[in-house]
């Protein structure tokens, strides 16, 4: 049985979101933004990268629908648009814990 066009489209959209999350700095920023909005300058200091790099990361997350931004004067503030993404983080942590436990259990 082949995937339908609708399924292919849905999986491509899901892959785009997962790709947007697939970087340690972006994961860190999403987790940090789950605690509240931050300006780009704060995130830049926290990540320890240059502002253009952090801005590109934030742009990818925004394009994927994970973040939204608001310009206030010269500053741009970001916040989670879809806080449910943190449920995915919990799922990933659960998978990691199961893998860790499997390594501890002798065969």
C-alpha positions in Angstrom: 0.0 0.0 0.0 1.5 3.4 -1.0 1.2 6.6 0.8 -1.5 9.0 -0.4 -0.7 12.5 -1.5 -2.3 13.8 1.6 -0.2 11.5 3.8 3.0 12.5 2.0 2.1 16.2 2.5 1.4 15.6 6.2 4.7 13.7 6.7 6.6 16.4 4.9 5.1 19.1 7.2 5.9 17.0 10.2 9.5 16.5 9.0 9.9 20.2 8.5 9.0 20.8 12.2 11.3 18.0 13.4 14.1 19.4 11.3 13.6 22.9 12.8 14.0 21.3 16.3 17.0 19.2 15.3 19.8 21.3 16.7 21.1 21.6 20.2 20.9 25.4 20.3 17.4 25.5 19.0 16.3 22.9 21.5 17.9 25.0 24.3 16.1 28.1 23.0 12.7 26.4 22.9 13.2 25.1 26.4 14.2 28.5 27.6 11.2 30.1 25.9 8.9 27.6 27.6 9.7 29.6 30.8 8.7 32.9 29.2 9.5 35.3 26.4 13.0 36.5 25.8 14.6 39.1 23.5 17.1 38.0 20.9 19.9 39.7 22.9 19.1 37.5 26.0 19.0 34.3 23.9 22.3 35.3 22.2 24.0 35.6 25.5 22.6 32.4 26.8 23.4 30.3 23.8 26.9 31.9 23.4 26.7 32.3 19.7 26.8 35.4 17.5 23.5 37.3 17.0 23.1 36.4 13.3 23.4 32.7 14.1 20.8 32.9 16.9 18.5 35.0 14.6 18.7 32.3 12.0 17.9 29.6 14.5 14.9 31.6 15.8 13.8 32.3 12.2 13.7 28.5 11.4 11.7 27.9 14.6 9.3 30.7 13.7 8.9 29.4 10.1 8.0 26.0 11.5 5.2 27.5 13.6 6.9 26.8 17.0 7.7 30.4 17.9 6.2 33.8 17.4 7.9 37.2 17.7 7.0 40.8 18.6 9.1 43.8 17.8 9.3 46.4 20.5 11.4 49.4 19.5 14.8 48.0 18.5 14.3 44.7 20.3 12.6 41.5 19.0 11.0 39.3 21.6 10.2 35.6 21.0 7.8 33.3 22.8 6.4 29.8 22.2 3.5 29.8 19.8 2.8 26.2 20.5 3.7 25.3 24.1 2.6 21.7 23.4 6.0 21.2 21.8 7.2 20.6 25.4 5.2 17.4 25.5 7.5 16.2 22.7 10.5 17.1 24.9 9.0 14.9 27.6 8.5 12.1 25.1 12.1 12.3 24.0 13.3 12.3 27.6 11.2 9.1 28.1 12.8 7.4 25.1 16.3 8.4 26.4 15.5 7.0 29.8 14.2 3.7 28.4 17.4 3.4 26.3 19.5 4.2 29.4 17.7 1.5 31.4 18.1 -1.0 28.6 21.9 -0.5 28.7 21.9 -1.2 32.5 20.0 -4.5 32.2 22.3 -7.5 31.6 21.1 -9.9 28.9 
